[in-house]
Amino acid sequence: MDSKKSTIMLVDDHPLLRKGLKQLLAFEDDLDVIAEASNGADALLIAEEQDPDLIILDLHMQGMDGLETLTKLRDAGVTSRIVMLTVSDSDEDVLAAISQGADGYLLKDTDPDQLLEQIKLALSGKMVLSEAVTQVLAAAIRRPAVRPASELDSLTGREVEILQCIAKGMSNKVIARELDISDGTVKVHVKHLLKKLGLRSRVEAAVWMVNQQSEGKA
């Protein structure tokens, strides 16, 4: 497999949806769908084994739904970017997904070209949102959880460097090049720093770090 390609896993209980997404992504030379799952239990096993760069996750699935799957993925230490792809634009679903560690929330009626653009932005380290749900998250981010700056002291120097890079919106691959370390090493550091800070996602880490920097504490 070309190491320059970004790896993606699709999780949705509708085979036709997965097939359509896979065909759409196949048009992009730098994207590679390496795994698919039709349910949350399989997604958890495959994600830990394959460690994809991005997981595109349906919200409403039979059995273990998307939110439970998302929570279990983060609890298991999966640091892949995770973007919800769903038909639901309810405030409750949006906030629950982001608070549980999702890196984006896109609606299934998104234009295909725009969807590809959003997926690439997610892979670059950006938070991606369909326009219809942007205001919901914007309001929530204005009320970030307060965490003491002293928690930075629990991080190693390298973890602080990586946290600063995350706050700048850098992806794991970019951070690896910036710090001259492997992509895998970056993922391990991200996993450790999130656990130390009690955060569930890179988005929460970025918001927290930006707040610390704006207050002159980091």
ABEGO torsion letter per residue (X at the ends): XBAABBBBBBBBABAAAAAAAAAAAAABAABBBABBBABAAAAAAAAAAAGBABBBBBABBBEBBAAAAAAAAAAAGBABBBBBBBABABAAAAAAAAAAGBAEBBBAABBAAAAAAAAAAAAAGBBBBBAAAAAAAAAAAABBBBBBAAAAAABBAAAAAAAAAAAAGBBAAAAAAAAGBBAAAAAAAAAAAAAAAGBABAAAAAAAAAAAAAAGAX
